[in-house]
């Protein structure tokens, strides 16, 4: 179970760092266009990328993983709200934050005994 949790955690970390944060740092069109759609100024692009990287780092360090998951959940909640506000497609854009958030918490649940003790899904 722990290995599956770590594999999922690394995949989530790679996605958030490589597919989401790096395009923001490089100013790639794939990062600029969604910012325009949701009405966020481009000047926040690097800041949002840095917040994503910070959340990933915290999530991947065992001692700070819970804080990283909580902060990532907040970040994903903001993304959900921004997409909902502009009426982006529900299942592909708006709810993607929910899908990713569930994956973050499932990864943490799989890899951390303490989280399983608080949320005992299996008996």
C-alpha positions in Angstrom: 0.0 0.0 0.0 2.8 2.4 0.9 4.6 1.8 -2.4 1.4 2.6 -4.3 0.9 5.7 -2.3 4.5 6.9 -3.1 4.1 6.1 -6.8 0.8 8.1 -6.9 2.5 10.9 -4.9 5.4 11.2 -7.3 3.1 11.1 -10.3 1.0 13.9 -8.8 4.2 15.8 -7.9 5.5 15.5 -11.4 2.2 16.6 -12.9 2.0 19.7 -10.7 5.6 20.6 -11.2 6.2 19.7 -14.9 2.8 20.1 -16.5 1.5 23.0 -14.5 4.3 25.0 -12.8 7.0 24.9 -15.5 4.8 26.3 -18.2 3.9 29.1 -15.9 7.6 29.9 -15.2 8.3 29.8 -18.9 5.3 31.9 -19.9 4.1 29.2 -22.4 0.8 29.9 -24.2 -0.7 26.8 -22.5 -0.3 28.6 -19.2 -1.2 32.1 -20.4 -4.5 31.2 -22.1 -6.2 29.7 -19.1 -5.3 32.7 -17.0 -7.0 35.0 -19.5 -10.1 32.8 -19.6 -10.6 32.9 -15.9 -9.7 36.6 -15.7 -6.5 36.4 -13.7 -3.8 38.9 -14.6 -0.7 37.3 -16.2 1.5 39.0 -13.6 0.4 36.3 -11.1 1.6 33.4 -13.3 5.0 33.0 -11.7 3.6 33.4 -8.2 1.0 30.7 -8.8 3.7 28.4 -10.3 5.8 29.0 -7.2 2.9 28.2 -4.9 2.3 24.9 -6.8 6.0 23.9 -6.5 5.9 24.8 -2.8 2.9 22.7 -2.2 4.5 19.8 -4.1 7.7 20.0 -2.1 5.7 20.0 1.2 3.6 17.1 0.0 6.5 14.9 -1.0 8.4 15.4 2.3 7.0 12.9 4.8 7.1 15.3 7.8 5.2 18.0 6.0 3.0 15.8 3.7 -0.2 16.6 5.6 0.5 20.4 5.4 1.3 20.0 1.7 -2.0 18.1 1.1 -4.0 20.7 2.9 -2.3 23.6 1.0 -2.7 21.7 -2.3 -6.4 21.3 -1.5 -6.7 25.0 -1.0 -4.9 25.7 -4.3 -7.2 23.3 -6.1 -10.2 24.8 -4.5 -9.2 28.2 -5.9 -8.8 26.7 -9.4 -12.2 25.1 -9.1 -13.8 28.4 -8.1 -12.1 30.3 -10.9 -13.3 27.7 -13.5 -16.8 27.6 -12.1 -17.0 31.4 -12.1 -16.4 31.6 -15.9 -18.6 28.6 -16.6 -15.8 26.4 -18.1 -16.8 22.9 -19.1 -17.8 21.0 -15.9 -16.3 17.6 -16.2 -13.0 18.4 -18.1 -12.1 21.8 -16.5 -14.1 22.6 -13.4 -14.1 19.2 -11.7 -10.5 18.4 -12.6 -9.5 20.0 -9.3 -11.7 17.6 -7.5 -10.2 14.6 -9.4 -6.7 15.8 -8.5 -7.6 16.6 -4.9 -9.0 13.1 -4.4 -5.8 11.6 -5.9 -3.7 13.7 -3.5 -5.6 12.6 -0.4 -5.7 9.0 -1.7 -1.9 9.0 -2.2 -1.4 10.4 1.3 -3.9 7.9 2.8 -2.0 5.0 1.1 1.4 6.1 2.2 0.8 7.4 5.8 -0.3 5.2 8.6 -1.3 8.3 10.7 -3.8 9.4 8.0 -5.2 5.9 7.7 -5.7 5.9 11.5 -7.7 9.1 11.3 -9.7 8.0 8.2 -10.0 4.2 8.6 -11.7 3.3 5.3 -10.7 -0.4 5.7 -11.2 -2.6 8.7 
